[in-house]
Amino acid sequence: MGYLADRLSKPVMIVTGGILVGISLIIFSQVRDVPGIILANIAFGVGGSIAMPPLMAIAVVKGN
């Protein structure tokens, strides 16, 4: 994802990851079985991995 964060639009990646994390949090509150929890957890992890690299890249650029 770091490679993609350097090549793609950082704000779009951050918003996409944030939406996926938000959806997974909604799913966490609605699911009642273990496979659903596993899928929501996977969606949460993927959303975080999409959002964090461009967010850190922006922080580094702004920090200099």
DOZA-61411 format. One record per residue: x, y, z of N, C-alpha, C in turn. Coordinates in steps of 0.05 Angstrom, whole numbers, plus 5000, padded with zeros to 4 digits. Example, Ala and Ser with C-alpha at 12.3 -4.5 7.8 and 13.67 -1.06 7.14 Angstrom:
2
526448865156524649105156526449345156525749555142527349795143525850015157
% end
This chain:
64
501649765000500050005000501750255000504150245011505950475010506650544982507150344965507750394937505350534924502950444929500550574917500150854928500850894953500551164965502351364952504651274941506451454927505451504899503851324887503051344860500251464856498451404875495651484872495051734889492651824887491752064903491551984932493052124949492952064977490252124990489052344985486352394998484252184989484352094965482451894956482851634971485451554974486051314989485151335018485551565030484851605058481751585062480351715044477351705045476351425040477551285020476651015014477150825038479450845050480050675073478250745097477751005100475951095122473150995119472150995094469450895089469350595095471450455086471450165091471550105121473150255136473250215165470550285178469250495169466650565179464550355174464550245150462750025143463249785161465749715165466449485181465549525210465749775220464849825248461749795250460349875229457449825229456849525228458349385212457949095210458548965237460649055252461248945278458848965297457349185295455149215314452749055306452548965281450248825271450548525270452948425269453448145264453047975289452147735286451547565309453047295308454747245288456146995286459047035281460646825286463546845284464546905256463446775235464346845208463947135201461747255210461247535205463247715219463947635244465947785258468647765244469347535234471847505219471847675194469647675179469547845155469748135162468348225183468548505191471348575200472648395214475448445222477248465198476848295178478548315154478048585140475448665138474848915125476049155140476049135167477349345183480349365178481649135176484449125171485149235144483649155124484149245096483649555095481549645107481049935107483250095121484249985143486550125156489050115140489449895126491949875110491750045085489350115076489050295053489450585063488450655086488450935095491051015108492450845123494750925139497251015123498050865102500550955088500351235076498151305062498051585052497851795074496551715096496351905118499051955130500651755133503351785144505151935124504751895098506252045078505652335079503152405082502352685085503652805110503652655132504752745157507752805154509152635140512052665136512552915119510952955098511353185081510753445096508653445111507953685127509953735150511253525160513053555182515753675174516453665149519053775140518954065135
% end
